[in-house]
Amino acid sequence: MHPRLAADHDGLPLLLESVRQHAAEVLGQVAERDVVPAAPVPEPDPLSAEGVGARAALEEFIACWEPVLSASAGPRYLGFVTGGTTPAALAGDWMTATWDLNAFSSLDGAGQSLERETIAWLRSLFGLSDEHHGTFVSGATMSNTVGLAVAREWLGEQLGVSPAEHGAAELGAVQVLSGSAHSSVPKALSMLGLGRRALIPVPTLPGREAVDVSALEQALREAEPDGPCVVVANAGTVNTADFDDLRAIAALRETYGFWLHVDAAFGAFAALSPEHAHLVDGLDLADSICVDLHKWLNVPYDSAVQFTRRPDLQTAVFQNAAAYLGPLGDTPDLAHLTPENSHRLRALAAWFTLRAYGRDGHREITERCVRCARALGTAIDSMPGLRLLAPVRLNVVCFTLADNPTADRLAALTERLADEVFLTPTVLDGVPALRAAFSNWRTTEADTRRVAASLRAALAAL
Ligand SMILES: *Cc1c(COP(=O)(O)O)cnc(C)c1O
């Protein structure tokens, strides 16, 4: 054994103790450090031949890299849609790396069983029936990709061909209809050989990001002569957290043939709050569903789940036939269900947080995030220099400058905020804007007041 590796092996308990101490220190300060530090990132070093040992590597990481890392696990990082990591999820993630299982095959199957138990809990959390089979993937982009891959195979089934066997060209041109699709949908269509241009935008309701269901019906009628198509419904858009009417869209299947995929990356969590559950009414009717877990479940990156009612089509696409892997059977191994072959036991962090806090604990996180978003919305509404661009429907506040809202002026505003709060820019209906998305378990009403106060101060200095 290399001497440094042998020394780390012998000193493992002490090493882990140092890591534990340091992690506790980092997390103890995460709420107070600069949210996005301004320091320049270090110059890359060449690979060392000798190595320095794990303790020196830790010290170097602390000295060189930690000062430039953002506090995205902290309570006022409101950019994109970013979750934190609950204490139990962190413990689960440590255990994931500790056991370092490859949960892909029933030849050594306990990891898969743990994932399936976790999937059942998630189904219950989001009000899905047992008809939905679920698999863990690395993020909502992958979840949308897998859902649309199953949709692609369903289109083939309708036409009597198999794109998985003969290629996507068998399908001819495919139409994917959606109101306000996330950018990961055209990316998925590109990866799946359907092409970004398969995505056909359908008009949304006036002043909304939710699809106009009568416009969708018209688009389906026009698409009908070209064969079956795919509808991507959106449950929680990133700009304004708007929701399509899922039940009304699903009802259109009585008249038109289409696969219904729902992108509920963070919106699925509305199901946890009795006051907001109506937003995802009808979610269970979908043929496939995307839910991110590294956002609002507050497990570490990278984690999401993909649900579908047609695991048979999923295995048609993703089966990895090899002599050393078992036969497909009734419960196919995870190696046959997603783009990956080896499969991190990423379910364990979700298992820990769901076991530790249950439905009620996670409902409290969801409802507190929504309360914070509303409070910030009310505060912004009262600031003469700012203007809300949409009502706060769930956990996202979308707003802009009341006067002259250029991207440059908004960037100047966020730069002044960077120590205290991180917001990301967007454009809504041609208007440059900012969004604040609440999805971290650490964020409190006090943080929200701090964000409002920083916004007021930054506006005054603009
Ligand atoms: C975040 C998000 C995605 C992409 O998620 P990743 O986890 O970054 O791949 C897709 N759709 C919606 C609605 C999202 O909010």
The ligand as an ORCA input file, in Angstrom:
! r2SCAN-3c Opt
* xyz 0 1
  C     -34.777     22.803    -11.494
  C     -35.757     22.396    -12.508
  C     -35.411     21.497    -13.525
  C     -33.990     20.979    -13.724
  O     -33.512     20.439    -12.545
  P     -32.012     19.923    -12.316
  O     -32.140     19.208    -11.017
  O     -31.167     21.151    -12.225
  O     -31.638     19.050    -13.443
  C     -36.405     21.101    -14.395
  N     -37.661     21.583    -14.288
  C     -38.020     22.470    -13.331
  C     -39.425     22.982    -13.290
  C     -37.079     22.900    -12.408
  O     -37.432     23.767    -11.450
*
